[in-house]
Amino acid sequence: MKTVSAKFLLPCALAAVFPFTPVLAQTTTAAPQQTPPPAQTQPAQPAQPNGPTANSPTTNGQTPDDKQYTITAAANEVDLVFTVTDKHGRFIKDLKQSDFALLDDQKAPAQIFSFTQQTNLPLRVGIVIDTSTSIRQRFEFEQQAASEFLFKIVRPQSDKAFVMGFDVTPDYKQDWTNNLDLLNGGINSLRSGGGTALFDAVYSACRDKLLDFSREREPVRRAMVLVSDGDDNQSHAYLDDAIKECQRAQTIVYAISTNVSPSRDRGDDTLQRIAEATGGRAFFPKRLEDISLNFADIEDELRSQYALVYKPADFTPNGAFRTIYLFCLDRRYTVRASKGYFATK
């Protein structure tokens, strides 16, 4: 593979810790700090490492002690897609490779294969809609907004999507397709009722639908649009299990809360945590009418990406956790993506 030579500048604070080290790649989900975080050698341990089972305990947003979440890399080549925004949340789309700095496991990457502005990256999008009794009054409006989103975002020549509803169990209404009529029919066939197994649904969508695309050689943008109030009361999986499966599938979650009350509740915090851990965003509309605006914001972000492919230094496929620290040298801007990956065996 032909490689691209890369030169990166470091701010003085970082250069003092890692002298003579060029850098660039994956990201943090929060505003970057002036000095890189310490390396982590172990990832968070899931409460249910083998995923949801019939005998797994039910949880309502239980969280593990370790809040560092990761994605999984299939080989010693990291394919990173990330977003850059200013302090007002506006997307910055015209930056160059030399505008960024990266540490992978506190080391500069051994090689940069490519850096591109991927505003037209092919999309693989899962629409996952809460159909439980708790959102019954808002359900038709959510269906309409989701249909409008798909008609705007999906390009039949390059993109694919699937539709899933969930209450106590996942309900796949439409498998992967680029046919907008089929996708619209899948959304309209959803019916509300039952409890809420949010964590099971997110886990299932990533394991059964999005994980396969993480093995594609060509870069694609994998995303889940999750519409829910976030109040889980039926799952066998834990919240941590759902998040880790998203990261294994290298899927970013955009969550839209259906809680339009003046105050945020525990469900909103759950949606925020899923989104931040996967490099996505959570939206909290004040009115039902604002849900359509949130879908429009997601559409804009999905077309405002950067893609970086690099080879980590001193890579060993031993299953260990490798931190990724990516930031923009212009500190007015914030980089958003996942925080690391497992060096899979």
TIFIPA-273912 format. One record per residue (C-alpha): residue number from 1; residue in three letters; chain; y, z, x. Coordinates in pm, 1 decimal. Layout:
// TIFIPA-273912
<site NUM "ala" "A" <Y Z X>> ...
//
This chain:
// TIFIPA-273912
<site 1 "met" "A" <0.0 0.0 0.0>> <site 2 "lys" "A" <341.8 -88.5 132.4>> <site 3 "thr" "A" <551.6 218.6 182.2>> <site 4 "val" "A" <921.4 278.4 146.5>> <site 5 "ser" "A" <1095.4 459.2 426.8>> <site 6 "ala" "A" <1305.5 747.7 299.4>> <site 7 "lys" "A" <1585.4 949.6 452.5>> <site 8 "phe" "A" <1707.8 1260.7 276.1>> <site 9 "leu" "A" <1997.0 1490.3 343.6>> <site 10 "leu" "A" <1970.4 1863.3 300.2>> <site 11 "pro" "A" <2246.0 2108.6 213.2>> <site 12 "cys" "A" <2314.4 2355.6 491.9>> <site 13 "ala" "A" <2142.2 2647.4 320.5>> <site 14 "leu" "A" <1813.5 2462.4 289.7>> <site 15 "ala" "A" <1834.5 2303.0 632.0>> <site 16 "ala" "A" <1869.7 2646.0 784.6>> <site 17 "val" "A" <1530.4 2742.6 644.8>> <site 18 "phe" "A" <1363.0 2407.7 711.4>> <site 19 "pro" "A" <1543.7 2252.8 1008.7>> <site 20 "phe" "A" <1502.7 1880.4 1068.9>> <site 21 "thr" "A" <1310.4 1839.5 743.3>> <site 22 "pro" "A" <1373.6 1534.2 524.4>> <site 23 "val" "A" <1288.2 1588.5 159.3>> <site 24 "leu" "A" <1245.0 1445.4 -193.8>> <site 25 "ala" "A" <1032.0 1472.0 -520.4>> <site 26 "gln" "A" <924.8 1682.7 -817.7>> <site 27 "thr" "A" <1138.5 1924.5 -1008.6>> <site 28 "thr" "A" <1241.4 2242.9 -1170.2>> <site 29 "thr" "A" <1300.3 2290.1 -1538.7>> <site 30 "ala" "A" <1608.0 2505.7 -1488.0>> <site 31 "ala" "A" <1923.8 2461.7 -1290.3>> <site 32 "pro" "A" <1828.4 2449.4 -920.8>> <site 33 "gln" "A" <1902.8 2735.0 -686.5>> <site 34 "gln" "A" <2075.4 2720.8 -353.0>> <site 35 "thr" "A" <1756.1 2809.6 -162.9>> <site 36 "pro" "A" <1400.5 2702.7 -238.6>> <site 37 "pro" "A" <1170.2 2949.9 -413.2>> <site 38 "pro" "A" <883.1 3103.5 -218.4>> <site 39 "ala" "A" <557.0 2915.4 -210.1>> <site 40 "gln" "A" <287.3 3009.5 -459.4>> <site 41 "thr" "A" <-70.0 2987.2 -356.8>> <site 42 "gln" "A" <-230.2 3053.9 -693.4>> <site 43 "pro" "A" <-146.3 2917.0 -1038.1>> <site 44 "ala" "A" <-131.4 3123.8 -1353.3>> <site 45 "gln" "A" <-479.3 3213.6 -1476.1>> <site 46 "pro" "A" <-540.5 3097.0 -1834.1>> <site 47 "ala" "A" <-676.5 3341.8 -2084.7>> <site 48 "gln" "A" <-920.4 3074.0 -2197.8>> <site 49 "pro" "A" <-991.7 2852.8 -1893.9>> <site 50 "asn" "A" <-1235.7 2633.5 -2082.9>> <site 51 "gly" "A" <-1003.9 2566.6 -2373.8>> <site 52 "pro" "A" <-1030.5 2675.9 -2737.3>> <site 53 "thr" "A" <-1368.3 2782.1 -2867.8>> <site 54 "ala" "A" <-1496.2 2926.6 -3189.0>> <site 55 "asn" "A" <-1537.8 3267.9 -3027.8>> <site 56 "ser" "A" <-1198.2 3277.7 -2859.8>> <site 57 "pro" "A" <-958.3 3549.0 -2979.7>> <site 58 "thr" "A" <-669.2 3461.5 -3203.9>> <site 59 "thr" "A" <-320.6 3508.4 -3058.7>> <site 60 "asn" "A" <33.5 3496.4 -3180.3>> <site 61 "gly" "A" <232.7 3379.3 -2877.2>> <site 62 "gln" "A" <54.8 3600.6 -2625.3>> <site 63 "thr" "A" <189.3 3524.7 -2279.2>> <site 64 "pro" "A" <29.9 3571.3 -1936.6>> <site 65 "asp" "A" <190.2 3767.9 -1658.8>> <site 66 "asp" "A" <254.1 3460.7 -1444.8>> <site 67 "lys" "A" <512.5 3229.4 -1597.5>> <site 68 "gln" "A" <482.6 2949.0 -1339.9>> <site 69 "tyr" "A" <325.8 2642.3 -1501.2>> <site 70 "thr" "A" <206.8 2325.4 -1342.3>> <site 71 "ile" "A" <79.4 1973.2 -1377.6>> <site 72 "thr" "A" <-243.4 1840.0 -1232.7>> <site 73 "ala" "A" <-250.1 1567.3 -967.2>> <site 74 "ala" "A" <-557.8 1345.1 -961.9>> <site 75 "ala" "A" <-533.4 1258.5 -589.6>> <site 76 "asn" "A" <-313.7 1307.4 -285.8>> <site 77 "glu" "A" <-46.1 1087.6 -440.1>> <site 78 "val" "A" <205.0 1250.9 -673.3>> <site 79 "asp" "A" <358.3 1039.2 -949.8>> <site 80 "leu" "A" <666.3 1218.6 -1082.6>> <site 81 "val" "A" <894.9 1122.9 -1369.2>> <site 82 "phe" "A" <1209.3 1332.4 -1409.5>> <site 83 "thr" "A" <1546.0 1347.9 -1583.7>> <site 84 "val" "A" <1892.5 1428.7 -1451.0>> <site 85 "thr" "A" <2176.6 1564.9 -1665.1>> <site 86 "asp" "A" <2528.7 1694.2 -1610.0>> <site 87 "lys" "A" <2660.2 2026.7 -1737.1>> <site 88 "his" "A" <2730.9 1871.8 -2076.7>> <site 89 "gly" "A" <2372.5 1747.5 -2114.1>> <site 90 "arg" "A" <2464.1 1382.1 -2058.2>> <site 91 "phe" "A" <2201.8 1175.8 -1876.9>> <site 92 "ile" "A" <2284.4 1051.7 -1528.0>> <site 93 "lys" "A" <2110.8 716.6 -1478.6>> <site 94 "asp" "A" <2255.8 557.3 -1164.5>> <site 95 "leu" "A" <2149.6 789.5 -881.2>> <site 96 "lys" "A" <1971.4 675.4 -565.5>> <site 97 "gln" "A" <1679.2 815.7 -370.6>> <site 98 "ser" "A" <1916.9 956.0 -109.8>> <site 99 "asp" "A" <2081.6 1167.8 -380.8>> <site 100 "phe" "A" <1776.7 1395.7 -408.5>> <site 101 "ala" "A" <1590.7 1647.1 -193.0>> <site 102 "leu" "A" <1228.9 1757.7 -230.8>> <site 103 "leu" "A" <987.6 2016.9 -100.7>> <site 104 "asp" "A" <618.4 2001.5 -185.5>> <site 105 "asp" "A" <446.5 2329.6 -96.1>> <site 106 "gln" "A" <762.1 2403.8 109.9>> <site 107 "lys" "A" <712.7 2087.8 315.0>> <site 108 "ala" "A" <876.3 1749.2 314.0>> <site 109 "pro" "A" <652.9 1474.2 171.3>> <site 110 "ala" "A" <451.2 1282.2 428.7>> <site 111 "gln" "A" <545.4 949.6 274.5>> <site 112 "ile" "A" <758.8 807.7 -7.0>> <site 113 "phe" "A" <590.1 514.0 -178.1>> <site 114 "ser" "A" <854.8 432.2 -437.9>> <site 115 "phe" "A" <1164.8 553.4 -615.5>> <site 116 "thr" "A" <1285.8 375.0 -925.7>> <site 117 "gln" "A" <1520.8 419.6 -1218.2>> <site 118 "gln" "A" <1266.9 400.5 -1498.8>> <site 119 "thr" "A" <1485.4 354.0 -1805.1>> <site 120 "asn" "A" <1226.2 114.4 -1946.4>> <site 121 "leu" "A" <908.8 297.2 -1849.0>> <site 122 "pro" "A" <621.0 224.1 -2094.3>> <site 123 "leu" "A" <578.3 510.3 -2339.5>> <site 124 "arg" "A" <269.9 696.5 -2458.1>> <site 125 "val" "A" <398.2 926.5 -2731.9>> <site 126 "gly" "A" <212.2 1167.6 -2956.4>> <site 127 "ile" "A" <379.7 1268.3 -3283.1>> <site 128 "val" "A" <242.5 1613.9 -3371.7>> <site 129 "ile" "A" <370.1 1755.9 -3701.6>> <site 130 "asp" "A" <312.8 2100.5 -3846.6>> <site 131 "thr" "A" <178.5 2054.3 -4202.1>> <site 132 "ser" "A" <115.8 2422.7 -4275.9>> <site 133 "thr" "A" <241.1 2599.9 -4587.0>> <site 134 "ser" "A" <526.6 2763.9 -4394.4>> <site 135 "ile" "A" <715.0 2431.5 -4361.2>> <site 136 "arg" "A" <641.2 2289.5 -4708.1>> <site 137 "gln" "A" <1005.1 2273.4 -4821.3>> <site 138 "arg" "A" <1107.8 2071.4 -4514.5>> <site 139 "phe" "A" <802.8 1849.7 -4490.5>> <site 140 "glu" "A" <924.8 1527.7 -4653.0>> <site 141 "phe" "A" <1242.3 1527.0 -4447.6>> <site 142 "glu" "A" <1039.7 1569.7 -4128.5>> <site 143 "gln" "A" <816.6 1277.8 -4223.6>> <site 144 "gln" "A" <1115.5 1052.8 -4280.7>> <site 145 "ala" "A" <1281.3 1149.0 -3952.1>> <site 146 "ala" "A" <956.9 1096.3 -3757.1>> <site 147 "ser" "A" <906.9 750.4 -3910.1>> <site 148 "glu" "A" <1261.9 647.4 -3820.0>> <site 149 "phe" "A" <1206.5 770.5 -3465.1>> <site 150 "leu" "A" <891.8 563.9 -3418.0>> <site 151 "phe" "A" <1054.7 248.5 -3550.4>> <site 152 "lys" "A" <1337.8 293.0 -3299.7>> <site 153 "ile" "A" <1140.7 404.1 -2993.9>> <site 154 "val" "A" <813.9 207.2 -2995.6>> <site 155 "arg" "A" <825.9 -138.5 -2839.6>> <site 156 "pro" "A" <507.7 -318.9 -2948.0>> <site 157 "gln" "A" <484.3 -514.4 -2622.9>> <site 158 "ser" "A" <457.8 -205.2 -2400.5>> <site 159 "asp" "A" <443.2 125.0 -2591.2>> <site 160 "lys" "A" <179.5 311.7 -2791.1>> <site 161 "ala" "A" <182.3 620.5 -3011.1>> <site 162 "phe" "A" <-49.2 833.7 -3222.4>> <site 163 "val" "A" <10.5 1057.3 -3523.7>> <site 164 "met" "A" <-143.0 1400.0 -3577.6>> <site 165 "gly" "A" <-76.3 1670.3 -3835.0>> <site 166 "phe" "A" <-209.2 2023.2 -3815.4>> <site 167 "asp" "A" <-251.0 2337.6 -4019.8>> <site 168 "val" "A" <-561.7 2542.8 -3934.6>> <site 169 "thr" "A" <-718.2 2234.8 -3769.0>> <site 170 "pro" "A" <-586.0 1919.0 -3601.2>> <site 171 "asp" "A" <-580.2 1616.4 -3832.6>> <site 172 "tyr" "A" <-552.9 1280.9 -3653.5>> <site 173 "lys" "A" <-403.2 1033.6 -3899.2>> <site 174 "gln" "A" <-351.9 740.2 -3662.9>> <site 175 "asp" "A" <-503.5 678.1 -3320.3>> <site 176 "trp" "A" <-319.9 505.9 -3033.5>> <site 177 "thr" "A" <-155.4 186.4 -3153.8>> <site 178 "asn" "A" <156.6 -24.2 -3114.5>> <site 179 "asn" "A" <145.0 -124.9 -3483.6>> <site 180 "leu" "A" <448.1 33.5 -3647.6>> <site 181 "asp" "A" <311.9 -10.4 -4000.0>> <site 182 "leu" "A" <-2.9 181.8 -3909.9>> <site 183 "leu" "A" <199.2 458.3 -3746.7>> <site 184 "asn" "A" <427.5 484.4 -4049.1>> <site 185 "gly" "A" <124.7 495.1 -4276.8>> <site 186 "gly" "A" <-22.1 776.0 -4067.4>> <site 187 "ile" "A" <291.9 985.9 -4104.0>> <site 188 "asn" "A" <315.3 923.1 -4479.0>> <site 189 "ser" "A" <-48.3 1022.8 -4528.8>> <site 190 "leu" "A" <12.9 1375.9 -4396.9>> <site 191 "arg" "A" <-13.7 1651.0 -4658.1>> <site 192 "ser" "A" <111.3 2009.6 -4626.2>> <site 193 "gly" "A" <-86.8 2328.9 -4681.5>> <site 194 "gly" "A" <-283.6 2598.6 -4496.7>> <site 195 "gly" "A" <-223.5 2824.3 -4198.2>> <site 196 "thr" "A" <-81.7 2735.2 -3858.3>> <site 197 "ala" "A" <-295.3 2673.6 -3547.7>> <site 198 "leu" "A" <-18.8 2543.1 -3322.6>> <site 199 "phe" "A" <-178.9 2618.5 -2985.7>> <site 200 "asp" "A" <-508.5 2456.0 -3087.1>> <site 201 "ala" "A" <-320.3 2145.5 -3200.7>> <site 202 "val" "A" <-122.4 2106.3 -2878.5>> <site 203 "tyr" "A" <-434.3 2167.2 -2670.0>> <site 204 "ser" "A" <-635.2 1913.7 -2870.7>> <site 205 "ala" "A" <-367.2 1643.7 -2859.3>> <site 206 "cys" "A" <-346.8 1662.8 -2480.0>> <site 207 "arg" "A" <-719.8 1693.7 -2417.1>> <site 208 "asp" "A" <-832.3 1425.0 -2661.8>> <site 209 "lys" "A" <-543.9 1176.4 -2651.0>> <site 210 "leu" "A" <-299.3 1215.3 -2364.6>> <site 211 "leu" "A" <-524.5 1319.8 -2076.7>> <site 212 "asp" "A" <-677.4 973.4 -2038.9>> <site 213 "phe" "A" <-336.5 821.3 -1968.0>> <site 214 "ser" "A" <-279.8 1064.7 -1681.3>> <site 215 "arg" "A" <-539.7 863.6 -1490.1>> <site 216 "glu" "A" <-358.1 530.9 -1523.9>> <site 217 "arg" "A" <-242.5 375.0 -1200.6>> <site 218 "glu" "A" <69.2 220.7 -1349.8>> <site 219 "pro" "A" <349.3 468.3 -1428.4>> <site 220 "val" "A" <390.2 548.9 -1796.2>> <site 221 "arg" "A" <599.0 809.2 -1973.1>> <site 222 "arg" "A" <366.0 1056.7 -2151.1>> <site 223 "ala" "A" <535.5 1270.1 -2411.9>> <site 224 "met" "A" <458.3 1477.7 -2717.8>> <site 225 "val" "A" <710.0 1526.0 -2996.7>> <site 226 "leu" "A" <616.7 1854.5 -3162.7>> <site 227 "val" "A" <773.1 1938.0 -3500.8>> <site 228 "ser" "A" <699.3 2296.1 -3608.6>> <site 229 "asp" "A" <844.8 2638.4 -3678.5>> <site 230 "gly" "A" <637.2 2766.8 -3383.5>> <site 231 "asp" "A" <471.4 3049.9 -3577.6>> <site 232 "asp" "A" <103.0 3038.6 -3480.1>> <site 233 "asn" "A" <-135.3 3254.0 -3686.3>> <site 234 "gln" "A" <-472.3 3076.6 -3665.7>> <site 235 "ser" "A" <-536.7 2945.9 -3312.4>> <site 236 "his" "A" <-841.3 3022.6 -3100.3>> <site 237 "ala" "A" <-656.0 2904.3 -2789.0>> <site 238 "tyr" "A" <-382.1 3101.8 -2621.3>> <site 239 "leu" "A" <-31.8 2969.5 -2565.4>> <site 240 "asp" "A" <-101.8 2953.3 -2192.5>> <site 241 "asp" "A" <-407.5 2733.7 -2254.2>> <site 242 "ala" "A" <-202.7 2486.2 -2456.6>> <site 243 "ile" "A" <67.3 2464.9 -2190.6>> <site 244 "lys" "A" <-178.3 2417.2 -1904.9>> <site 245 "glu" "A" <-356.2 2137.2 -2092.4>> <site 246 "cys" "A" <-21.8 1959.8 -2137.5>> <site 247 "gln" "A" <30.3 1983.8 -1765.2>> <site 248 "arg" "A" <-319.0 1857.9 -1685.9>> <site 249 "ala" "A" <-233.5 1555.6 -1901.3>> <site 250 "gln" "A" <106.5 1529.7 -1726.6>> <site 251 "thr" "A" <271.9 1534.2 -2067.2>> <site 252 "ile" "A" <625.4 1648.8 -2139.2>> <site 253 "val" "A" <676.3 1823.2 -2472.0>> <site 254 "tyr" "A" <987.2 1781.2 -2685.4>> <site 255 "ala" "A" <985.5 2046.2 -2956.7>> <site 256 "ile" "A" <1196.0 2034.6 -3273.3>> <site 257 "ser" "A" <1212.6 2363.4 -3459.2>> <site 258 "thr" "A" <1200.6 2354.9 -3838.0>> <site 259 "asn" "A" <1352.0 2701.7 -3853.7>> <site 260 "val" "A" <1705.2 2641.0 -3980.0>> <site 261 "ser" "A" <1789.8 3008.3 -4034.4>> <site 262 "pro" "A" <2099.0 3143.7 -3852.2>> <site 263 "ser" "A" <1889.6 3346.8 -3605.2>> <site 264 "arg" "A" <1608.4 3244.3 -3374.7>> <site 265 "asp" "A" <1268.5 3407.1 -3420.2>> <site 266 "arg" "A" <948.9 3437.1 -3217.1>> <site 267 "gly" "A" <838.1 3086.6 -3316.4>> <site 268 "asp" "A" <1153.1 2937.7 -3164.8>> <site 269 "asp" "A" <1085.4 3125.1 -2841.1>> <site 270 "thr" "A" <733.6 2979.0 -2837.7>> <site 271 "leu" "A" <865.7 2624.5 -2873.3>> <site 272 "gln" "A" <1122.7 2688.6 -2600.3>> <site 273 "arg" "A" <853.3 2810.5 -2364.4>> <site 274 "ile" "A" <625.9 2510.8 -2421.2>> <site 275 "ala" "A" <912.5 2267.6 -2366.2>> <site 276 "glu" "A" <1047.2 2434.7 -2051.6>> <site 277 "ala" "A" <704.1 2472.5 -1893.5>> <site 278 "thr" "A" <635.3 2100.4 -1927.6>> <site 279 "gly" "A" <979.0 1973.3 -1825.5>> <site 280 "gly" "A" <1087.8 1889.0 -2180.6>> <site 281 "arg" "A" <1346.0 2023.9 -2422.4>> <site 282 "ala" "A" <1347.5 2233.2 -2737.5>> <site 283 "phe" "A" <1586.1 2158.5 -3021.5>> <site 284 "phe" "A" <1702.3 2408.1 -3282.8>> <site 285 "pro" "A" <1883.8 2224.9 -3563.0>> <site 286 "lys" "A" <2115.1 2426.0 -3785.4>> <site 287 "arg" "A" <2056.1 2193.7 -4080.9>> <site 288 "leu" "A" <1763.3 1977.5 -4185.2>> <site 289 "glu" "A" <1988.2 1673.8 -4151.7>> <site 290 "asp" "A" <2022.5 1748.3 -3779.1>> <site 291 "ile" "A" <1652.0 1679.1 -3719.4>> <site 292 "ser" "A" <1726.9 1306.0 -3717.9>> <site 293 "leu" "A" <1988.4 1364.8 -3447.3>> <site 294 "asn" "A" <1733.4 1553.9 -3238.6>> <site 295 "phe" "A" <1491.6 1262.6 -3261.7>> <site 296 "ala" "A" <1775.2 1036.5 -3141.6>> <site 297 "asp" "A" <1835.5 1266.5 -2842.0>> <site 298 "ile" "A" <1465.5 1244.6 -2752.5>> <site 299 "glu" "A" <1478.9 864.8 -2779.5>> <site 300 "asp" "A" <1771.4 856.3 -2535.4>> <site 301 "glu" "A" <1598.8 1084.2 -2286.1>> <site 302 "leu" "A" <1273.2 887.6 -2290.6>> <site 303 "arg" "A" <1470.2 583.0 -2175.3>> <site 304 "ser" "A" <1668.7 771.4 -1909.8>> <site 305 "gln" "A" <1409.6 856.0 -1645.1>> <site 306 "tyr" "A" <1355.6 835.7 -1274.0>> <site 307 "ala" "A" <1010.6 780.5 -1122.2>> <site 308 "leu" "A" <903.1 890.8 -776.4>> <site 309 "val" "A" <567.2 838.1 -607.2>> <site 310 "tyr" "A" <498.2 1020.9 -282.1>> <site 311 "lys" "A" <223.5 1153.5 -55.2>> <site 312 "pro" "A" <232.0 1530.0 5.8>> <site 313 "ala" "A" <217.6 1663.4 360.0>> <site 314 "asp" "A" <-88.4 1861.0 469.3>> <site 315 "phe" "A" <-265.4 1788.5 143.6>> <site 316 "thr" "A" <-609.4 1944.7 91.6>> <site 317 "pro" "A" <-799.1 1880.8 -236.5>> <site 318 "asn" "A" <-903.6 2244.2 -272.0>> <site 319 "gly" "A" <-781.3 2322.9 -622.8>> <site 320 "ala" "A" <-490.2 2530.9 -492.9>> <site 321 "phe" "A" <-147.9 2537.5 -655.1>> <site 322 "arg" "A" <132.0 2348.1 -479.7>> <site 323 "thr" "A" <491.1 2417.7 -573.9>> <site 324 "ile" "A" <740.8 2136.7 -613.3>> <site 325 "tyr" "A" <1111.4 2192.0 -565.1>> <site 326 "leu" "A" <1335.7 1896.2 -645.6>> <site 327 "phe" "A" <1709.8 1902.4 -678.7>> <site 328 "cys" "A" <2009.2 1674.3 -668.0>> <site 329 "leu" "A" <2238.7 1703.6 -368.1>> <site 330 "asp" "A" <2531.8 1679.3 -605.2>> <site 331 "arg" "A" <2503.5 2027.9 -750.2>> <site 332 "arg" "A" <2693.2 1930.4 -1064.3>> <site 333 "tyr" "A" <2368.3 1775.9 -1185.4>> <site 334 "thr" "A" <2047.0 1939.8 -1304.4>> <site 335 "val" "A" <1701.2 1791.0 -1251.9>> <site 336 "arg" "A" <1435.5 1859.9 -1515.7>> <site 337 "ala" "A" <1059.8 1814.9 -1467.3>> <site 338 "ser" "A" <746.7 2021.0 -1408.8>> <site 339 "lys" "A" <733.2 2279.0 -1132.9>> <site 340 "gly" "A" <415.0 2197.7 -943.6>> <site 341 "tyr" "A" <54.8 2081.8 -962.8>> <site 342 "phe" "A" <-304.9 2165.7 -881.7>> <site 343 "ala" "A" <-453.4 1988.9 -580.5>> <site 344 "thr" "A" <-766.8 1902.7 -775.7>> <site 345 "lys" "A" <-1097.8 1900.9 -595.8>> 
//
